[in-house]
Amino acid sequence: MPQEHIYRQFDTELETVRARVLQMGGLVEKQIADAIEAMSNGDLELMNKVEEEDRRVNAFDVSIDEMCQHIIARRQPAATDLRMVMTVIKTTTDLERIGDEAKKIARMSKMIYEGERINMPRFREIRHMATLVLDMLHKALDAFARLDLAEAAQVVRADLHVDEEYRLIIRHLITFMMEDPRTISTSLETLSIAKALERIGDHAKNMCEYIVYLVKGKDVRHTSVEEIEREALQ
């Protein structure tokens, strides 16, 4: 009975830390959505709010890390349980970095609008790219919650599309700068926003690679999309 009680406590601790990761993910999702809305509407107040929210994201990162350290020290997990703890640690690191990128989007947007530029950028392509990466992040969190390898593989595949969108935006911005040098400052800041979104896609992809590691015990980082898809289907 005492041993069974310890196992139940351990399971509860693992579920608690998983729930905290999903809470952190929800906060980061909103941070990105708010950053894109603020960019689209020139809402300086919302931009400031996005930057301030980064403190909450960082607090989640620290608290989850402390919980994982406690689990390792007290429970000495092995096999799948150890992989779960390692996946949580790596996932929260990526979520914290996604929060940093959302903060960067807000900061770059503020520079664009506060600069009173003659030429304001077209944000249509940026908004489309943001929709793609938000969908990737949402699916990555859902795959983590359900340990769904098929959905994780979809996110990894989607990152290729995001990378292509990023390259298209670069080409468009280079054209704008060549045609009208007055757009250079704004185009460079817009490029920084696009790069932040591309990095968010990369972090969502990383999260899904950790899910494959958690479920299959195989490290699929630095492998092809096709190999990850095969691993998910086996």
C-alpha positions in Angstrom: 0.0 0.0 0.0 2.7 2.6 0.8 4.4 1.8 -2.5 1.1 2.2 -4.4 0.6 5.5 -2.7 4.0 6.7 -3.8 3.2 5.7 -7.4 -0.1 7.6 -7.3 1.7 10.7 -6.0 4.3 10.4 -8.7 1.6 10.1 -11.4 -0.2 13.2 -9.9 3.1 15.2 -10.0 3.7 14.3 -13.7 0.1 15.2 -14.6 0.4 18.5 -12.8 3.6 19.5 -14.6 2.0 18.5 -17.9 -1.0 20.7 -17.1 1.4 23.6 -16.3 3.0 23.2 -19.7 -0.3 23.5 -21.4 -1.2 26.5 -19.4 2.1 28.1 -20.4 1.3 27.2 -24.0 -2.1 28.9 -23.9 -0.5 32.0 -22.5 2.1 32.1 -25.3 -0.6 31.5 -28.0 -2.5 34.5 -26.8 0.7 36.5 -26.6 1.4 35.8 -30.3 -2.2 36.5 -31.3 -2.2 39.8 -29.4 1.1 40.8 -31.0 -0.2 40.3 -34.5 -3.5 42.1 -33.7 -1.5 45.0 -32.3 0.7 45.1 -35.4 -2.3 45.1 -37.7 -4.2 47.8 -35.9 -1.3 50.0 -34.6 -2.5 49.4 -31.0 0.4 50.7 -28.9 -1.3 49.8 -25.7 -1.7 46.2 -26.8 1.9 46.1 -27.9 3.0 47.2 -24.4 0.7 44.5 -22.9 2.4 41.8 -25.0 5.8 42.9 -23.8 4.6 42.9 -20.2 3.1 39.4 -20.5 6.6 38.1 -21.2 7.2 38.2 -17.5 4.4 35.7 -16.9 5.8 33.4 -19.5 9.2 33.6 -17.9 7.7 32.9 -14.5 6.0 29.7 -15.9 9.4 28.6 -17.3 11.1 29.0 -13.9 8.3 27.3 -11.9 8.0 24.3 -14.3 11.8 23.9 -14.2 11.7 23.8 -10.4 8.9 21.2 -10.5 11.0 19.0 -12.8 14.1 19.3 -10.6 12.0 18.3 -7.7 10.6 15.2 -9.5 14.1 14.1 -10.6 15.6 14.6 -7.1 12.7 12.9 -5.3 11.4 10.3 -7.7 14.5 9.4 -9.8 12.3 8.7 -12.8 13.4 6.1 -15.5 12.3 5.1 -19.0 9.1 6.8 -20.1 8.8 8.8 -17.0 12.2 10.2 -17.4 11.5 11.0 -21.0 8.4 12.8 -20.0 10.3 15.0 -17.6 13.0 15.7 -20.2 10.3 16.5 -22.8 8.7 19.0 -20.4 12.0 20.7 -19.7 12.8 21.1 -23.4 9.2 22.1 -24.3 9.1 24.9 -21.8 12.4 26.2 -23.1 10.9 26.4 -26.5 7.7 28.0 -25.2 9.8 30.6 -23.4 11.6 31.4 -26.5 8.4 31.7 -28.5 7.3 34.3 -25.9 10.5 36.2 -26.6 9.7 36.2 -30.3 6.1 37.5 -29.6 7.7 40.3 -27.5 10.0 41.0 -30.4 7.1 41.3 -32.8 5.5 43.9 -30.4 8.7 45.8 -30.1 9.3 46.0 -33.9 5.6 47.0 -34.5 6.0 49.8 -32.0 9.1 51.1 -33.9 7.1 51.1 -37.1 4.2 53.0 -35.8 6.0 55.4 -33.5 8.4 56.3 -36.3 5.5 58.1 -38.2 6.8 56.6 -41.4 5.6 57.9 -44.8 5.3 54.4 -46.2 3.5 51.9 -44.0 4.1 48.2 -44.8 1.5 45.8 -46.1 0.9 43.3 -43.4 -1.3 40.8 -45.4 1.6 38.3 -45.9 2.7 38.7 -42.3 -0.8 38.0 -41.0 -1.0 34.9 -43.3 2.3 33.6 -41.9 1.1 34.3 -38.4 -2.0 32.2 -39.0 0.2 29.3 -40.1 2.5 29.4 -37.1 -0.3 29.8 -34.6 -1.9 26.7 -36.1 1.4 24.9 -35.8 1.7 25.9 -32.1 -1.9 25.0 -31.3 -1.4 21.5 -32.9 1.9 21.0 -31.2 0.3 21.7 -27.8 -2.6 19.4 -28.7 -0.2 16.7 -29.8 1.6 17.0 -26.5 -1.6 16.8 -24.5 -2.8 13.6 -26.4 0.7 12.2 -27.3 -0.5 12.2 -30.9 2.4 11.3 -33.2 0.3 11.8 -36.4 -0.5 15.4 -35.4 3.1 16.0 -34.4 4.3 14.9 -37.8 1.8 17.3 -39.5 3.4 20.2 -37.6 6.9 19.2 -38.7 5.6 19.1 -42.3 3.9 22.5 -41.9 7.2 24.1 -41.0 8.3 23.6 -44.6 5.4 25.8 -45.7 6.2 28.5 -43.1 9.8 28.6 -44.4 8.6 29.1 -47.9 6.3 31.9 -46.8 9.3 33.5 -45.1 11.3 33.4 -48.2 8.5 35.0 -50.2 8.3 37.8 -47.7 12.0 38.4 -48.0 11.8 38.7 -51.8 8.8 41.1 -51.6 10.6 43.3 -49.0 13.8 43.4 -51.1 11.7 44.6 -54.1 10.1 47.3 -52.0 13.5 48.6 -50.8 15.0 48.6 -54.3 12.0 50.5 -55.8 11.7 53.1 -53.0 14.6 53.7 -50.5 12.2 55.4 -48.2 10.8 52.0 -47.3 14.1 50.6 -46.1 13.7 51.2 -42.3 10.2 49.9 -42.2 11.0 46.9 -44.5 13.8 45.9 -42.2 11.6 46.0 -39.1 8.9 44.1 -41.0 11.6 41.5 -41.9 12.4 41.2 -38.2 8.7 40.4 -37.5 8.7 37.8 -40.3 11.9 36.3 -38.9 10.3 36.1 -35.4 7.4 34.2 -36.9 9.7 31.8 -38.7 11.5 31.1 -35.5 8.2 30.4 -33.7 7.5 27.8 -36.4 10.9 26.2 -35.7 10.1 26.1 -32.0 6.8 24.4 -32.6 8.5 21.9 -34.8 11.0 21.2 -32.0 8.2 20.6 -29.6 6.8 17.9 -31.9 10.2 16.2 -32.3 10.3 15.9 -28.5 6.9 14.2 -28.6 8.3 11.5 -30.9 11.2 11.1 -28.5 8.8 10.8 -25.6 6.5 8.2 -27.2 9.1 6.2 -29.2 12.3 6.8 -27.2 14.0 7.9 -30.5 15.7 11.2 -31.1 14.5 12.5 -34.4 16.1 15.9 -34.3 18.2 16.7 -37.4 16.4 14.0 -39.5 14.2 14.4 -42.5 10.4 15.2 -42.4 9.9 11.8 -44.2 11.7 9.9 -41.5 9.7 11.6 -38.7 6.5 10.8 -40.6 7.6 7.1 -40.9 8.3 7.0 -37.2 4.9 8.4 -36.4 3.1 5.8 -38.5 5.0 2.8 -37.2 
